[in-house]
Each structure stands twice: as C-alpha cells, then as structure tokens.
C-alpha cells in the first residue's frame, strides 16, 4: 500500500506564549545516620506520597539467586517484631494508607501514600518495616508458593517472553540479563537468604527517603528525624559485574508459542544510562521514532497500515547500562512487513536530517509532557526520584526544557547514527513458529526457543 | 464546565458523550468502541492524523475510552494550547470526516487490540467480557462489547455517519476544562468554538433494564494459556445513589479492599486456596444501568471449583451473619475518604492529571444533571451504619442474584511445589 499523502489542517488556532513552569522548592537533608531525605510540598489534596529507596536491587543479589531482592521486599511487609501481617494491613487501612514493597534491577523500595493527618503513624510503620521485619516462616512459605504461580503465569504472556529473551541476548551473563527467576530457583529460596539481603540492603546509609505532598517541609523534617533518627547501618559493598559484550550483527530469536493468534516483536540494542551526556538527545530521537503517538513508526504501522494496536519504542536506563528497544504485537502475516518498516524508519533517521518543523513539534511534545509531572503528587515524586537515584544535577528539572529546545537536526542525525544501531539490532519474535519462522529468518540467522526458555532447534 | 486550579500550567480538556457500548445497535457489537477510534481519523478542518499531531506537537497527550454508558475524549496540554484543543474537539463534534480507507485501517487496529488484550493473553477479558452474557438477559447488557469480528467487518461508513448524527450531538455531551484556566475565560472559549454547533434531536435510548433475576446463573469459558482454574462471582448492584448503594460500596471495601479485604485475607492468606482473590465494583460513579459487584478468584489446581466456591461462600456468610465491627467500619470509612481524594487528583488515568475529577463531574452531569455532587457524594458513604452493611449483605449477596463464570484451563496443571502445600 502506498503511504497516503499527509493532509494539512485548516484554521488551527496558534499557540499562546508558553507558561512558566515553577518546580517546587526541594528541602534536602542527610540525617546523622546517613539517610538522605528529599521533601517537596504539593498541596493539591490533603495527602502525601512517599518512597523509601535502597540503592540495591535484584542485580546486586543476582549472584545469590535471581529475583531475591524482589522476594525479600515482598516478605518485608508480612510481619515485624511488633505487628503480624493482619495487623499491618488493618493499621494501614485505619489511616487511609496504601503501601507496596518491591525491587527492580537497581533499587529496593517501600512506596506509600496516605492522609496527611496520619503522616507520623504511616512513617512509623515504614520505619518498622525497614528495620524490624520478622520474616515469619509461614508468610515466607506462602509468598514463595505465590511466586511460583506468578513465575508460571509470566511464561504465558507474550510481552514477558519477548522482553526476557531480549534482556538475555543483550546482557548475557551480566545480572541485567536475568529479569525473573525460574521455578526451580524460586523453590530453592531460603528464608535466611532473604534475611541476609535485608540486613545488607536495608540500611540508612544505603537509603533515600522522598516525600511529596500536603505538609510543611520543616515540620516534616523534624518528624522524620524523630522516627528514623535512631536507625543505624552501613552501605553494602558494591559488587562489580563485568561489562556485557555488545552483540554484533543482526540475529533473530524466535520463541515458539503454538497456536498464538498474534506475534509479539521486540528489537533492541545497547544504549546509555541517564547520566550520559547524550540522554536528552536520545530521548528526543526516540520520541520522533516511536516514543509518541505522533511518531513516525506509530503513524506508519498503525495509522497508515493497521498492522498493530500498540507499537512503541523506548530508551531503558538501568544504573550501569541502558538499552533501546522497539516493540509491537502484530498480525501473524505481517511480521516481516512490520520489521521492514521498523528498520526503514530507523535507517531514515540515520540518513536524512529531520525537517525543522517536525523537530519543533517533537521538542514541544517532550517539553510539554515533562511539565505534567508537576501536576500530581505522585508525578512529582517520580520526577524527583529519577533525579536523585540517577545522581543527576540539582537543576535537572529546571534546565531540561531548555536542553530539549537547543537541539538541531544535525544533533539528531548524529544521535540516530550512534544509537539506533539498525545493523546490530537483536530481534525477538514470540509467536507460532509455523506462521512466523520464514518471515523472521529474512532478518538474520535464527535461534528457536520454547516458552520455558529451552533452545529447541 | 470549568474547574480552575493553577498548581501547574497545564489544562485537562474532556468531552463526554452519553453513549457507550450498552446501547450500540444490535448486529453491530463492538461498534461504540470502533466508532471511538474513528473520532481520531479526521474532521472537516483537521484531516486524518491531524488530531494526534496537533495535540502532541502542542506538548500534550490525548486519548479516548468507551465504557458502558458513555464515551470520552480527553487531552492534557500546556495551558497555552487550550484554544487549539477546543477548536479540535469542536471540529470533530461538528463534522466528522472519514472514508472507507480510514474505516478499514481502524478495523484492523481494533482487531489487533482485541488480540493483544484478549485472545493472545492469559485470562484475557476475564471477567469483563465473559460475565455479561452469563449474568444478563437484555442484549444491551449481555453482548460482546469489544465486538464479534463478523460484526466489526459488517460495519460500514453509513453506520459510522448514522451513529455520529444520532449520538454525537452537543445536547448529548458535556465539555470540561480543568486546571490552568479561568472560569470566565473557559466559558467564553466554549461559546466561541461550540456555541454555533446545532443541537440534534434528543437521541433515542433503548431500555437497558433487566428482568428481575430469580436464579443463580453459571457459565464456562476455556482458558487457553494459563494453568490455574479461575472463577468470577458477580452480584447485581442496587440502584445508583440510594442508601443501599452507599452501603454496598463500603461492603465492597470490606470484601475487596486490598490485602486487608476479607476475600484476600481468607482465600489467599488464611486458607491459601487462591493465588488471587479481588475485584469489586468497577468505576462506581461511571455507569448508568445494570451492573455487578464482581469477585475474581484464581485458585490452586489442587482445590476443586466446588471447594473454592464453598470457601468464597463462607466469607459471604460470615458478613451476613455478623456484619462488620465498629472498628472495621471506621477503618473502611477512612480508607474510602482517602481513596476518594486520590481519585479526584489523578484517578484511573494515572498519568493524566485531574482525570478523576473530570470523570466524576462528567458522570454526575450526564447521569444526574448534578455536577456539584462531587462536593457532597462522600457524605452518603461516611454516614453508612453497621446495620446497613449487614442488611445489604443479606439483601443483595444472595445466590439467586448472582452469576458465576468458570474459566477452565485446557492445559493440565501441574501443581507448583505441591509437596509443601497444605
């Protein structure tokens, strides 16, 4: 099908002058025990949102067992020396609070939100979970059994199978190569392993407490000192992993799901961390490529060709490394056609400078949606945590829009050439082998796996 | 309607139409949702791709969603783009302009949406698509809301134009602006862009009421991917904005309020029969016809459906016989109030600031003609008594008022870690 001619709108009202964005003042402190604290007031509703981070996650625990930090965080909320599981849940409800605990590759975190009138009670419970978790034997066994079911269910989800394989291919033996444990690994978890992780990771020197919401910052700081001040503990020793090799040449990995009525595609390559000076450039390039509804890829394979509902691309920044990926769940008979368009749009950005009006549109988009983080308490919390956890400069929020606006077509051309590495993209296809193998094989040498991760050819 | 707030230089704009998938034409299942996609495909002065382009390139995001009784379109933009967004919404309210090629394109997109969300997902559509045909008798409530593919294929441009003419008239819609906009300014702009759009005939609404249910209803659906057996149990809800409705909302909190909720506590934590037991009343303010309070349970394969249902029934019986304690009721009310504030700020849109406030104002306008309910609706929930909760548990949680859907795996399940299971 020939791409249709893009028509122009008539009589569109122009944009008024852009409003000033004033990011709220951040109150920063470090308690004498080493706990870093960042507070920001936001009075939209009589609530507050908070997150207690520890700068160690599944990657730092991976040499013991994959997913061990996640399992530790799960069991942390099931009992303390003072409160049993049921008591914790009822106490949370009593003060109108929500709480969750989890771990990603690089951090473990207790996240919470509650009514401002009960702030101290909620912080006291968070403090108790961070310091006095009891890891009750029965709760551990129950959560482990739950985890086994979760792990089995994941293997029936095409998007999980695709991202799992891509991470293995891109990061190999590096801890980032493993996104989830196997059933056998979960079955082998010991309660003592969790307690060891808890002792090492959950310390004030390793922690960052962020609060955003309806409170007075100075008063809140006093409350925090009172609640968390007596806590002690050192930073864990870093365990350095060798840098993963960057795969060369396009290869295709097919995960065979018999009878799948759709094919999940993902392709990716190594990229950069948030701290890298090219971060903003790559963000803008991604937003032109497939990171926005109005992007080239979405317009091409969704709005023009109707191959898919959900195409997108993204830059994924982990603490030590990053990667770029593009994905779509497509009709079985257009796997090759979709990959062709994904590479076409990548190569076009690598060869032809972006027209200035299109660049201006993308700059407006990135600059506009960035400011939306200001409008809600949890939006602001998420922006502040990105800055703090990635150790970005203090004025990152204030200067971001300006950095986006300063970019020129030649910057994006250079960025696309450097990071949208189409010749070395690793391609994962999750679908029925009989319907997809021939199409996928057009793009590189192929390896076939089953949903359990076993190589089958 | 304008709700000013200058926290951020951002404005949220919504247009809600009082038409959802409940009242789409027979033989055209899935049409209301397909039509929602068509509203992004071009209007008289903003052809295909321009709606998305103009909002994104103004620094904003946009989306739409179709529900039982309404369809919404919304944008969040820096406030300097407010006028542009109003122009776009007015242009597509005045004159949708789409062709066969657009329709074919979006039909393909919708089919991939159904595949990615339902047909190629474990427990896809469970129970929101599985329950209605089992629970209800009136076609309006009982049909496939995403649409049978044959019905989607049968839809043509004439259907699109007729649907547009009938339901997408200004007298069947509400426009909302929330955030960085002054009240007078917002009203003046609304008049400028929407004031000239001619009203249409009042849209016809088929009667969605259900015959009184007098027996338990059951159905079975195959699960192609997952290995855990699942079931969903739905009880018919009382009429909206009655005292019983408020009491049911707090009973829902008691049963399904997260990890403190009785379903999770009994089935997942205490008895350890289920891996998941949750659910409740979905979008309590956002419907205007028959609906249910639904519990979704995924249980371990070593427990039969019968045993699981018995454990579920024991939870229901307990609250019918003993109600809730004064302490529990107090907890439920604090949590309800806290959740309500969170809804106003962000709501189910999550990343869309003020989505929840917009949604509530729109629903209270379209269904009740009383947007100011947003200020007072909380009072009714906070006034609920222990006696009322026990009374609605007895009155509505009855077997002859419920429907059960079993989602049964076709793959034999190997119990995980069977040896340490109780």
Contacts between the chains, C-beta under 8 A, distances in Angstrom:
chain1	res1	chain2	res2	distance
A	4	B	48	7.4
A	4	B	101	7.5
A	6	B	49	6.2
A	7	B	47	3.8
A	7	B	48	6.7
A	7	B	49	7.8
A	7	B	50	7.2
A	8	B	47	7.6
A	8	B	50	7.6
A	9	B	45	6.0
A	9	B	46	4.3
A	9	B	47	6.7
A	9	B	50	4.3
A	9	B	54	6.4
A	10	B	45	4.4
A	10	B	46	7.8
A	11	B	45	5.5
A	11	B	87	7.6
A	12	B	45	7.8
A	12	B	46	7.3
A	12	B	54	6.3
A	12	B	84	6.2
A	12	B	87	6.6
A	13	B	83	4.4
A	13	B	84	4.8
A	13	B	87	5.1
A	14	B	84	7.6
A	15	B	58	6.1
A	15	B	80	5.1
A	15	B	81	5.6
A	15	B	84	6.5
A	16	B	79	7.9
A	16	B	80	4.0
A	16	B	81	7.8
A	16	B	82	7.9
A	16	B	83	7.1
A	17	B	80	6.1
A	18	B	9	7.9
A	18	B	78	6.3
A	18	B	80	5.3
A	19	B	9	3.2
A	19	B	78	6.4
A	19	B	79	5.5
A	19	B	80	5.9
A	19	B	180	6.9
A	20	B	9	6.9
A	21	B	8	7.4
A	21	B	9	6.0
A	42	B	7	7.5
A	44	B	5	7.5
A	44	B	7	5.6
A	44	B	345	5.6
A	45	B	341	4.4
A	45	B	342	7.2
A	45	B	344	6.5
A	45	B	345	4.8
A	46	B	341	6.4
A	47	B	338	6.7
A	47	B	341	5.6
A	47	B	342	6.7
A	47	B	345	7.9
A	85	B	269	6.8
A	86	B	260	7.9
A	86	B	265	6.8
A	86	B	269	7.7
A	89	B	258	7.4
A	89	B	259	4.7
A	89	B	260	3.8
A	89	B	265	7.5
A	90	B	260	5.5
A	90	B	331	6.4
A	92	B	260	6.8
A	93	B	257	6.6
A	93	B	258	7.8
A	93	B	260	4.5
A	93	B	331	4.3
A	93	B	332	7.3
A	93	B	334	7.2
A	93	B	335	4.8
A	94	B	330	7.4
A	94	B	331	4.7
A	94	B	334	6.3
A	95	B	334	6.7
A	96	B	334	4.3
A	96	B	335	5.1
A	96	B	337	6.3
A	96	B	338	3.0
A	96	B	339	7.7
A	97	B	338	7.2
A	98	B	258	7.4
A	113	B	342	7.1
A	114	B	338	6.7
A	115	B	334	7.3
A	115	B	337	7.6
A	115	B	338	5.2
A	115	B	341	7.8
A	141	B	420	6.3
A	142	B	269	7.0
A	142	B	272	6.0
A	144	B	417	7.5
A	145	B	272	7.5
A	145	B	416	7.0
A	145	B	417	5.6
A	145	B	420	6.9
A	145	B	421	6.9
A	146	B	268	7.8
A	146	B	275	6.0
A	148	B	416	3.9
A	148	B	417	5.3
A	149	B	228	6.4
A	149	B	275	4.6
A	149	B	298	7.9
A	149	B	300	7.6
A	149	B	416	5.8
A	150	B	275	7.9
A	152	B	227	6.4
A	152	B	416	6.1
A	153	B	122	6.1
A	153	B	226	6.1
A	153	B	228	7.4
A	156	B	122	4.3
A	156	B	225	3.9
A	156	B	226	5.6
A	156	B	227	7.8
A	157	B	121	6.9
A	157	B	122	6.3
A	158	B	120	6.1
A	158	B	121	7.8
A	183	B	416	6.6
A	187	B	417	5.9
A	259	B	224	7.4
A	260	B	120	5.9
A	261	B	115	5.5
A	261	B	119	5.1
A	261	B	120	5.3
A	262	B	112	6.8
A	262	B	115	4.1
A	262	B	116	6.3
A	262	B	119	7.2
A	262	B	120	4.5
A	292	B	56	5.3
A	293	B	52	5.0
A	293	B	56	5.8
A	293	B	61	7.6
A	293	B	62	7.3
A	294	B	52	5.1
A	294	B	53	5.0
A	294	B	55	7.9
A	294	B	56	3.6
A	294	B	57	6.5
A	299	B	49	6.2
A	302	B	109	5.9
A	303	B	48	7.5
A	303	B	49	6.0
A	303	B	52	7.6
A	303	B	105	7.0
A	304	B	105	7.3
A	305	B	105	7.6
A	306	B	104	7.2
A	306	B	105	4.4
A	306	B	106	7.3
A	306	B	107	7.6
A	306	B	108	3.2
A	306	B	109	5.2
A	306	B	112	7.7
A	307	B	108	7.5
A	307	B	112	7.3
A	308	B	109	7.4
A	308	B	112	5.1
A	309	B	109	5.3
A	309	B	110	7.4
A	309	B	112	4.2
A	309	B	113	3.9
A	309	B	116	5.7
A	310	B	112	7.5
A	310	B	113	7.6
A	310	B	116	5.8
A	329	B	112	6.6
A	329	B	115	7.0
A	329	B	116	4.4
A	329	B	120	7.2
A	330	B	112	6.9
A	331	B	108	7.5
A	331	B	111	7.7
A	331	B	112	6.3
A	331	B	115	7.8
A	360	B	57	7.7
A	361	B	53	7.1
A	361	B	56	7.0
A	361	B	57	3.4
A	362	B	57	7.6
A	364	B	57	5.3
A	364	B	58	6.1
A	364	B	59	4.6
A	365	B	56	4.8
A	365	B	57	6.2
A	365	B	59	5.8
A	365	B	60	7.8
A	367	B	59	5.8
A	368	B	58	6.7
A	368	B	59	1.7
A	368	B	60	5.7
A	368	B	77	6.7
A	368	B	78	4.7
A	368	B	81	7.8
A	369	B	59	6.5
A	369	B	60	7.3
A	369	B	61	6.2
A	371	B	8	6.5
A	371	B	9	6.7
A	371	B	10	6.4
A	371	B	59	7.7
A	371	B	78	6.5
A	372	B	8	7.2
A	372	B	10	5.7
A	372	B	61	7.7
A	372	B	76	6.2
A	372	B	351	7.4
A	372	B	353	6.2
A	374	B	7	7.3
A	374	B	8	4.2
A	374	B	10	7.4
A	375	B	7	6.1
A	375	B	8	4.0
A	375	B	10	5.0
A	375	B	179	7.2
A	375	B	353	3.5
A	375	B	354	7.4
A	376	B	345	5.6
A	376	B	346	5.0
A	376	B	353	5.1
A	377	B	345	6.9
A	378	B	346	6.9
A	379	B	346	7.9
A	379	B	351	7.2
A	379	B	353	7.0
